[in-house]
Amino acid sequence: MGSNPIGHLQGRYTTAIGSLRVLRREFGTTSISDAITQVMGEPVPVPMAGRGDLALVDLDGTQCVGTVDLSGERVAAIGLYGLEYVTLSAATAAWKV
């Protein structure tokens, strides 16, 4: 089984502002893309992302990180209204897991 390189951050925030504070404290940035790059390495071209990889998507005007689903064509991410799916082609960045 794999490891969770950011598991120590789970439960440390409950609001969007709280998440920005954690990003700034832990990674020195408020950019979710920059923080993920620090943990996962450089992003790959979105078309190279596959099942289980991470992808940055826009949900209701907010940048969210989701996981490429089993079809390899959609990204599942938690938005303001719960779990949402968007097409992988809508992603702006991706990281291999």
Beta strands, then each sheet from edge to edge (+ up, - down):
strand 1: 54-59
strand 2: 62-68
strand 3: 74-79
strand 4: 82-87
strand 5: 93-95
sheet 1: 4+ 3- 2+ 1- 5+
end
